[in-house]
Amino acid sequence: MIAIVGGGIAGLAAARRLQGHGHDVRVFEASEQVGGLAATTETAGDPIETFYHHLSASEETIVELLDELGLGDDLQWPIGKNAYYVDGTVHPMDKPWEILAFPHWSLYDKFRLGMLTLDVDVRGGVPSFDTYDDLEDFEDVPVKEFCIEHTTRNVYETFFEPLLEAKFGERMEDVSAAWLLGRIKFRGERDLLRGEPLGYLDGGFGRLNDALVEDVGRENIDTNARVTNVGTADGELQTVTVEHAPDEDGFTNVETVEADAVVVAAMPNVLEELTGYECEITFQGTVCSIISMDRSLTDTYWLNIADDAPFGALIEHTNFVPPERYGGEHLLYVPKYIQSPEDPVWQMSDEEVAQHWLDGIEDLFPEFDRSHVNWVSTARNPRTAPVYERGYLDMVIPYHLDGEVADGVYYAGMASRAQYPERSLNGGIVAGYECADRIAGEK
């Protein structure tokens, strides 16, 4: 039997893949529901992800999985309109003529940024088409230095710097240029006349979680089941100890099961608690609210904010997926990345967070009326994304920890190689597959 710690997308994908290789599996999820960061919140219509999700065209593995699960025809690719809020004005930033009209850049600024997004290096006046092929070449290059050298200082100060600050806060100076390049490649598919198509599953990605549960078998998945120990002897995995939630009589059931292998599909702090393996990667948290309104705030899906605001972006989901899917509710994500539990927003109550966001929206959009707000739902997670600092690849956790912990111990969490240079649902599935294939002896 193969034990899997964590019922998120990586754990469920690993379980399904292992079953395909002929292995018995048991998935142990500490919380009440599977899904991890892709868990959902109820609305007046379809459920919606607690933390925003969409797919980019480069995410092929998850598309293949959806096909295998019979959900491929329900994967839609609407246009996710992007814009940039600067000096009180929303500037659309999708089509070439919209970018050319952006008043804060010179024609040369736009040319340099455009060439970078097209993977063309024009430094020295001679175009090079392979400079950006290997992201590892830029792993130790500071992102600020890269942006100024490969675009212009003005592009960095008016565009990249506000985005980096919103994403990484005080850690922005530590970020690697490889992350930025990877993100450009990750989000690089555009229709020149319409904008960027992004993938969304009709009915939400909770349907993927449900389909995986059904495919793996509910009888093979334990929720409210926390793995508390990984037992090894003579350099090999022997057992996994699981603490189940108290029964109706208040008795806690502790179970020790023999396992041929264990896949830790969770954050690296869980791996450290179970095995002692220390990961040096720093993670940031997120406070993310969904604001339900009776009308739209803007006509944009993803609005990056350059002005002083308590959030770096506003993501209006129902400008991407029609509000009719949510009983007519207009749904707006308001996220903030948190670098420390001492962050004032992290310390706020849900009610204080809601007021903080609404104050910020009013500052940006004076015509905004709070009476149009139906409800605000706030979620928090202390580890939602790595800080992709220089030297990140040296800190990635191997899939098979036979040399570091014991033979039979595998890792498929967010600190795995599949989640570089950007985390994604697709990366979670790839990580789960990588571990499963190694257990099956195919890698």
C-alpha positions in Angstrom: 0.0 0.0 0.0 1.2 3.5 -0.8 0.3 6.2 1.7 -0.3 9.7 0.5 -0.2 12.7 2.9 -2.4 15.4 1.6 -5.6 15.4 -0.4 -4.9 18.4 -2.6 -4.5 18.2 -6.4 -1.0 16.7 -6.1 -2.0 14.0 -3.7 -5.1 13.0 -5.6 -3.2 13.0 -8.9 -0.5 10.8 -7.4 -3.1 8.4 -6.0 -4.8 8.1 -9.4 -1.5 7.6 -11.2 -0.4 4.9 -8.7 -3.7 3.1 -9.1 -3.0 3.1 -12.8 0.3 1.4 -12.1 -1.5 -1.3 -10.1 -0.8 0.0 -6.5 -3.2 0.2 -3.6 -3.4 3.7 -2.1 -4.7 5.5 0.9 -5.0 9.3 0.9 -4.9 11.0 4.3 -6.2 14.6 4.4 -6.0 16.5 7.7 -8.9 18.8 7.0 -12.6 18.1 6.4 -12.4 18.4 2.6 -10.0 17.6 -0.2 -8.8 20.2 -2.7 -6.2 22.2 -0.7 -5.9 25.6 -2.2 -8.5 24.7 -4.8 -11.2 24.2 -2.2 -14.4 26.1 -3.0 -16.9 28.6 -1.5 -20.6 28.6 -2.0 -22.4 31.3 -4.0 -26.0 31.8 -5.2 -25.0 29.6 -8.2 -21.9 27.6 -8.9 -19.3 27.1 -6.2 -16.2 29.3 -6.7 -12.6 28.7 -5.7 -11.7 30.3 -2.3 -8.4 31.4 -3.9 -8.6 32.5 -7.6 -7.7 30.0 -10.2 -7.4 29.8 -14.0 -5.2 28.0 -16.5 -2.7 29.2 -19.1 -2.3 27.6 -22.5 1.1 26.2 -21.5 -0.6 23.9 -18.8 -0.9 20.8 -20.9 -0.9 18.0 -18.2 -4.1 19.2 -16.4 -5.9 19.5 -19.8 -5.0 15.9 -20.5 -6.2 14.8 -17.1 -9.5 16.7 -17.6 -9.9 14.8 -20.9 -9.2 11.4 -19.1 -11.8 12.2 -16.5 -14.5 13.1 -19.0 -14.4 16.9 -18.3 -12.4 18.0 -21.3 -15.4 19.4 -23.2 -16.3 21.5 -20.1 -13.0 23.4 -20.2 -13.6 26.8 -21.6 -11.1 29.4 -22.8 -12.6 32.8 -22.4 -10.5 36.0 -22.7 -9.2 37.3 -19.4 -8.9 41.0 -20.0 -6.0 42.7 -18.3 -5.6 46.4 -17.3 -3.4 48.6 -15.3 -4.6 51.3 -12.8 -2.3 54.3 -12.8 -3.0 57.8 -11.5 -6.7 57.2 -11.2 -7.1 55.8 -14.7 -7.7 52.2 -15.8 -5.6 51.4 -18.9 -6.5 48.3 -20.9 -3.3 46.3 -21.6 -4.3 43.4 -23.9 -4.2 44.5 -27.5 -1.2 46.0 -29.3 -2.9 49.4 -29.8 -3.9 49.5 -26.2 -0.3 49.1 -25.1 0.9 51.6 -27.7 -1.7 54.1 -26.2 -0.3 53.7 -22.6 0.8 57.3 -21.8 3.5 56.5 -19.2 5.9 54.8 -21.7 7.9 56.1 -24.7 7.8 54.3 -27.9 11.3 52.9 -27.1 9.9 51.6 -23.7 7.1 49.8 -25.5 9.5 48.3 -28.1 11.9 46.9 -25.4 9.1 45.5 -23.3 7.4 44.0 -26.5 10.6 42.3 -27.5 11.0 40.7 -24.1 7.5 39.3 -24.2 8.3 37.9 -27.6 11.4 36.2 -26.3 13.7 38.4 -28.4 16.8 39.9 -26.9 17.7 43.2 -28.6 20.6 44.3 -26.5 23.5 45.5 -28.6 21.2 46.1 -31.6 21.5 42.5 -32.9 18.4 40.4 -32.2 18.9 37.1 -30.4 16.2 34.5 -30.4 17.6 32.0 -27.9 18.8 34.1 -25.0 15.8 33.3 -22.9 15.5 29.6 -23.7 17.1 28.3 -20.5 15.6 29.9 -17.4 18.4 28.5 -15.3 20.8 31.0 -17.0 19.0 33.7 -15.1 18.6 31.9 -11.8 21.1 34.1 -10.0 20.3 37.4 -11.7 18.5 39.9 -9.6 15.1 40.7 -11.1 15.6 44.5 -10.9 18.9 44.3 -12.7 17.4 42.1 -15.4 14.4 44.3 -16.0 16.5 47.5 -16.4 19.0 45.8 -18.7 16.4 43.9 -20.8 13.8 46.6 -21.0 14.3 50.2 -19.6 14.5 51.8 -16.2 11.2 53.5 -16.8 9.5 50.2 -17.6 10.9 48.8 -14.5 9.8 51.7 -12.3 6.4 52.2 -13.7 5.4 48.6 -14.4 7.6 45.8 -13.0 8.4 47.4 -9.6 4.8 47.9 -8.5 3.9 44.4 -9.5 6.9 42.9 -7.7 6.2 44.9 -4.6 2.6 43.7 -4.6 3.7 40.1 -5.1 6.7 39.8 -2.8 6.7 42.9 -0.6 10.0 43.5 1.2 11.4 40.3 -0.4 11.1 41.8 -4.0 14.9 42.6 -4.2 15.7 38.9 -3.5 13.6 37.6 -6.4 15.3 35.8 -9.3 15.0 37.0 -13.0 14.3 33.4 -13.8 10.9 33.7 -12.0 9.9 36.7 -14.1 11.0 35.1 -17.4 9.1 32.0 -16.5 6.0 33.9 -15.7 6.2 35.7 -19.0 6.5 32.4 -20.8 3.8 30.8 -18.6 1.3 33.6 -19.5 2.6 34.3 -23.0 -0.2 33.0 -25.3 -2.2 35.9 -26.7 -4.7 36.5 -29.4 -3.5 39.8 -30.8 -7.0 41.0 -31.7 -8.7 39.8 -28.5 -6.3 39.3 -25.6 -5.2 36.4 -23.5 -7.4 33.2 -23.4 -7.4 31.6 -20.0 -8.8 28.2 -19.1 -11.7 27.7 -16.6 -13.7 24.6 -15.9 -17.4 25.0 -16.4 -18.8 24.8 -12.9 -15.4 25.5 -11.2 -12.3 23.4 -10.4 -14.1 21.9 -7.5 -15.5 19.5 -10.2 -12.0 18.3 -10.9 -11.5 17.6 -7.2 -14.9 15.7 -7.2 -14.0 13.7 -10.3 -10.6 12.7 -8.8 -12.2 11.6 -5.6 -14.7 9.5 -7.5 -12.0 8.0 -9.7 -9.6 7.2 -6.8 -12.5 5.9 -4.8 -14.0 7.6 -1.7 -13.2 4.5 0.3 -9.5 5.1 -0.3 -9.6 8.7 1.0 -9.6 9.6 4.7 -10.4 13.2 5.7 -9.9 14.5 9.2 -6.9 12.2 9.2 -3.6 13.7 10.2 -0.4 11.8 9.6 1.7 12.2 12.7 4.7 9.9 12.1 6.6 8.3 9.3 8.4 5.2 10.6 11.7 4.1 9.1 14.2 1.4 9.9 17.5 0.5 8.2 17.1 3.4 5.7 13.7 2.2 4.5 10.1 3.3 5.1 8.1 0.9 7.3 5.0 2.5 8.7 2.8 5.6 8.7 0.9 6.6 11.8 -2.4 8.4 11.4 -4.5 10.3 14.0 -8.2 10.3 13.0 -10.6 12.9 14.3 -12.4 12.0 17.5 -15.5 9.9 17.1 -18.9 10.9 18.5 -17.9 9.5 21.9 -14.8 11.8 21.9 -12.3 9.0 21.4 -9.3 9.6 19.1 -8.4 6.7 16.8 -4.7 6.4 16.2 -3.8 4.0 13.5 -0.4 2.7 12.4 -0.3 1.1 9.0 2.4 -0.6 7.0 3.3 1.2 3.8 5.6 0.4 0.9 6.0 4.1 0.2 4.7 7.5 1.3 4.1 10.5 -0.9 4.1 13.7 1.1 1.9 16.0 -1.0 1.9 18.9 1.4 3.8 22.0 2.3 7.5 21.4 3.3 6.8 22.2 7.0 4.7 19.0 7.1 7.6 17.0 5.6 9.9 18.5 8.2 7.5 17.6 11.0 7.3 14.0 9.8 10.9 13.3 8.7 13.1 16.1 10.0 14.0 17.2 6.4 14.5 21.0 6.4 13.6 23.0 3.4 15.2 26.4 3.0 12.5 27.8 0.7 10.6 30.8 2.2 6.8 30.8 1.7 4.5 33.7 1.7 0.8 33.7 2.8 -2.3 35.2 1.4 -5.3 37.0 2.7 -7.9 36.7 0.0 -11.5 37.9 0.1 -14.4 37.3 -2.3 -16.7 40.3 -2.5 -20.2 39.7 -3.9 -21.9 42.7 -5.5 -25.1 43.3 -7.4 -23.2 44.9 -10.3 -19.7 45.0 -11.8 -16.9 47.3 -10.6 -15.0 47.4 -13.9 -15.1 45.6 -17.2 -11.7 44.0 -16.6 -10.8 40.5 -15.3 -7.3 41.2 -13.9 -6.6 44.8 -12.8 -3.1 45.5 -11.6 -2.8 48.5 -9.3 0.2 50.8 -9.5 -1.3 53.4 -7.1 -1.0 53.3 -3.3 -3.7 50.8 -2.3 -4.0 48.0 0.4 -4.0 45.4 -2.4 -1.9 44.9 -5.6 -4.7 43.7 -7.8 -8.4 43.3 -8.2 -9.6 40.2 -9.9 -13.2 40.4 -11.1 -14.1 36.8 -11.7 -17.4 37.6 -13.3 -15.8 39.6 -16.0 -14.2 36.3 -17.0 -17.0 33.8 -16.2 -20.6 35.2 -16.6 -22.3 36.3 -13.4 -25.3 34.2 -14.4 -23.3 31.1 -13.3 -23.4 32.6 -9.8 -27.1 33.4 -9.5 -26.4 36.9 -10.9 -23.8 37.8 -8.3 -20.8 39.8 -9.4 -17.7 38.3 -7.7 -14.5 40.2 -7.1 -11.3 38.7 -5.6 -9.2 41.0 -3.4 -5.9 39.4 -2.5 -2.8 40.5 -0.5 0.4 38.5 -0.2 1.7 38.3 3.4 5.4 38.0 4.1 5.1 37.8 7.9 2.4 37.0 10.5 3.2 40.4 11.9 1.6 42.0 8.8 -1.3 44.2 10.0 -3.7 42.7 7.5 -2.9 39.2 8.7 -3.7 40.4 12.3 -7.1 41.9 11.3 -10.4 40.1 11.9 -12.5 39.2 8.8 -14.7 42.2 9.4 -11.7 44.5 9.6 -10.3 43.0 6.4 -13.6 43.6 4.6 -13.7 47.2 5.7 -10.0 47.7 4.7 -10.6 46.4 1.2 -13.8 48.5 0.8 -12.0 51.6 1.9 -9.3 50.9 -0.7 -11.8 50.3 -3.4 -13.6 53.6 -2.6 -10.2 55.5 -2.8 -9.6 54.1 -6.3 -13.2 54.3 -7.5 -15.0 57.2 -5.8 -18.3 56.2 -7.5 -18.2 52.9 -5.7 -21.2 52.4 -3.4 -21.0 49.9 -0.5 -24.7 49.4 -0.6 -24.1 47.2 -3.7 -22.1 44.7 -1.7 -24.0 41.5 -0.8 -21.4 39.7 1.2 -17.6 39.4 1.8 -16.0 36.0 2.5 -12.3 36.0 3.6 -9.8 33.1 3.5 -6.3 33.0 4.8 -3.4 30.6 4.3 0.1 31.1 5.7 1.7 29.3 2.8 0.3 29.9 -0.6 3.3 30.5 -2.7 7.1 30.3 -2.6 9.3 33.3 -2.7 11.3 32.6 -5.9 14.5 34.1 -4.7 17.9 33.7 -6.3 19.3 30.2 -5.9 15.8 28.7 -5.6 16.7 25.6 -7.6 19.3 24.7 -5.0 16.6 24.5 -2.4 14.0 22.5 -4.3 13.0 19.3 -2.5 13.8 16.1 -4.5 10.9 13.8 -5.5 12.6 10.8 -4.0 14.2 11.4 -0.6 16.0 8.1 -0.4 19.4 9.8 0.2 18.0 12.5 2.5 15.5 10.6 4.6 14.8 6.9 3.7 14.0 4.8 0.7 10.3 4.9 0.0 9.8 8.6 1.1 8.7 10.9 -1.7 7.7 14.5 -2.0 5.1 16.1 -4.3 4.3 19.4 -2.5 4.7 23.0 -3.6 8.5 23.0 -3.0 9.0 20.4 -5.7 10.7 21.1 -9.1 7.3 20.9 -10.9 6.2 24.1 -9.2 9.1 26.2 -10.7 9.2 28.9 -12.0 5.5 29.4 -11.1 3.1 27.4 -8.9 0.0 26.1 -10.6 -2.6 23.3 -10.5 -0.8 21.9 -13.5 2.5 21.8 -11.5 0.7 19.9 -8.6 -0.4 17.2 -11.0 3.0 16.9 -12.6 4.6 16.6 -9.1 2.1 13.8 -8.2 2.9 12.0 -11.4 6.6 12.3 -11.0 6.4 10.6 -7.6 4.0 7.9 -8.8 6.2 7.1 -11.8 9.3 6.8 -9.6 7.5 4.5 -7.2 6.4 2.3 -10.2 10.0 2.2 -11.4 9.3 4.2 -14.6 11.8 7.0 -13.7 
